[in-house]
Amino acid sequence: MPPSASLTDLLAARHSARAFTDREVPREVVDEVLAKAQRTPSWCNTQPWQVHVLSGAARDRFSKALAETVLTQTQSADLGLPTYAGVHAERRRESGYALYEALGIERSDRDARALQSFKNFEFFGAPHVLVLTTDAELGTYGVLDCGGWVAVTTLLLAEAGVGSIAQGAIAMYSDAVRDFLDLPADRQVVCAISFGYEDGDDPVNAFRTSRAPMGEVVQHLTD
């Protein structure tokens, strides 16, 4: 994105990247993005987010630990496992089918779909991954504030010309994340964000999700 990009431009251009080059993002760029993200608003200015950024050998060890966990253990999500029903299930299916179509994967090809899903734990090849946690005692509002931080941070990364993808899949194995990072019991794993420079030649990065029409999500009350 050009330096003069507006928020509207960033919202239109930002998307979840699922293929990256091995080129690392300079540390000063990462630090600048995270410093700006500190301006994210939060309930009573609690700023519940804490972030671990893993690169290089640490990133590789984390990927290996997660992969081993996925293959040998059941899920353990600090925030609980999501349930998709109704319109939410429909939107999820639409997104998944569009992704598989972009990759040339048939809906019936469960093996190929599983391999694509497993790339979550390889961070889609991104050279960096951050893990976001919150204070358990803050409950729902701490998680809500962290959601705001994720939105701000992914937009700031886009502004810096860096691709990213927020990954709830990592939080589905919270126990493994906690063990690897030696997190205290009062920290809840919210999600991860993998980031780096996009691989523009990979067709997966041409995939875009749709958005619900305004009439489905907005009601104006005047009386």
N, C-alpha and C positions, 0 to 999 in steps of 0.2 A: 504494500500500500504506500502511496506517496505521503510525505510528511504532512501535507495539507489536508489529508483525508478527514472528512467530518465523521461524527458518530454514526450518522445515517449511512455513509459509505461503508464504514467498518461493519455495521450490522448486516449490510447487504452482501459483503464480500466474505466475511468470516464463515468458515465451515469446519467440520471435523476432518482433519487430515488422517489418512490411514496408510500412508507410505512416505518415508522420509529418506533423505540422503544421509550419509554418515558425517557430514560436515557439522562440527560443533558450533553452537551459538556462543559468541564471546562472553566471558564472565561479566564484563561490564554491562553488556546488553541485558543479561538476565537480572543482574542486580538493579538496573534502572527500572525494569518492568516491575519487579517486586517492590521497589521503593514507592513507585507510583500507586501500586495496588493497595498500599497501606492507607490510602485515602478512601477506601471503600467504606460506606456508612455501615454502622452496626448498632444494635439495640443498646442504648445507654453507653455507647462508645466502648463496649466490652472487648471488641476486636478478638474474638475467640479463636481465630485461625492460627495454627502453627504449621510451618511448612518444612519438609525435608526435601532437598534437591539432590538427586543422585545422578552422577555422570561417570563416564569412564568405567573403571573396574568395579566401582560400587554399584553402578547401574546394571552391569552384567551379572554380578552376584545376586542382586535382587531379582532379576529376571529368572535366573536358575532356581532360586528358592521358591518363587511363586509357581513356576512350571512343575516342580516336584510336588508341591502342595496340591495343585489342581488335579494331578494324576493319582494322588494317593489319599486325599482327605476330602471330607465333606465341607460344604460351605459354612462359613461362620461370620455373619455380617453384624457389626456393632449396631447398625441402624435398622436391622431387620431386612428380610428379603421382600422385594416388591411383588405385588400382585397386579396383573394387568387384566382388565375386564372392560367390556363395552367399547366406547370410542377410543379409549387409551390402547386397548389391545389392537383395534383396527389400525390406529396410527403406527403402532409398533410393527405390525405385519407389513404395512405399506412401505415403511422405511427399510425393513429387512429385505423385502423382495426387490426393491429398487437397487439396493446395494449388491445383491447377488446378480441381478441383471447386468449391472455395470461391469462386474467381474466375469460374466459369462458362466455363472454357476447355475445349474438347473435347480429348481425348487426341491426336486426329489433326491438330489445328490447330498445326502446327509454327511458323508465323509468330508466333502469339500467345504460344506458349511461349518463343520466342526473345526476344520483346520483354520478357516478364516477367523472364527471366534477365538481360537487359541492364540492368535496374534496379539490379542489384548495383553497377554502376559510376556510378550516380547516387545511390548510398547510400540508395535507396528514399525519397528526399526528406528524409532526416534533415539537420538543420542542422549536425551535427557528425560527424566521423569521426576515430577514432584509429587509428594504425598501430602495430602491435606488432612489435618485432624482438628477436632474441637474439644472443648471442655465438656465432659459428660454432665456435670451439674447444671449447665445452662440449658439442657434439654433441646426442645424443638427450636427455640429462638437462636441458639448457638448454631445449629445446623442451617437455619434460614440465613443467618448472616454469612456463613461460609458459602452458601449458594450465590449470594451477591458477589462475594470475593471471586468465585470461579468465573462468573460472567464478566466482571471487570478485567480479570487477569487474561482471559482468552482474547478479549478485545484489545488489550494493551499489547499482547504478543502479536496479534494481527497488524496492529499499527507499526510495530517494529519489523514487519516483514517475516515473522516467524510463525510457522504452522503449529497447530496444537489439536489435541483431542482430550476432552474430559472423559474419564473412565471410571464408571461405577463398578465395573467388573473387578477392579482391584480390591474394592471394599468388601466384596463378597467373600474374601478370605482374610478378614480382619485379624484373626489370631496369628496368621503367618506374617502379616505386615508388622504387627506389634512385636513379635519375637525378633524379626530381622532388625527393626529400628530401635529395639529395646525401649519401647514406649511404656510409660506408667499406666496403671490400670484406669486412671481417670481421663485418659485421652481416647476419643472415639475416632475411628477411621471414617472419613467422609467420602473421599474419592482420590483419584490420581489425575494428573494432567501430564500427558506425554507431549514433548514439544521439540522442535528442530526445524530444519529447512525442508519444505515439501519436495518430494520427487514428482516433478511436473510431467514425467513420462509415464507414470503409472496410472492406468485408467480409473483406479479406485478414487483418485482425487478429483475426478470430474463428476463424481456422484454428489447430488444435492438432495436434501430433504425438503418436503413441502411444508407449508404452514396452513393452519386452519383459518377459514375465513373469519372476519371480524364478528359476524353475526353469531358464531358459535361460542365466542369467548367474552363478548362485551355486551353489557346491558346499560343503557342510559335511563336513569330515573329522574323525572323532573317534577312529579306531583306527589 
